[in-house]
Amino acid sequence: MVRTRRNFPPEFKLQIVKELEASKTLAQIVREHEIDHGVVTRRYREYRKYGDNAFLGYEHIYKEDARIA
């Protein structure tokens, strides 16, 4: 059986980060949403680095690394 890659909307990513900041543990979030812990930690790291612009998507250039010099 072939597994497809799951895509999460920006609202869901932000919800996960807010839950982690509120009081839920990483294990609780992983169990409730049935996602890998690496997904949660990556989204949290992106949010801490880029703030509200972290989950704008590929059509928006929000990372300094992505800027063309």
Number of C-alpha atoms within 10 A of each C-alpha: 3 4 5 6 6 7 6 8 11 12 10 11 17 17 11 21 21 14 14 18 11 9 9 13 11 16 12 13 18 16 11 8 9 9 12 13 13 11 13 19 15 12 17 20 14 17 18 12 12 13 11 12 14 21 19 13 11 7 6 10 13 16 12 9 8 8 8 5 5
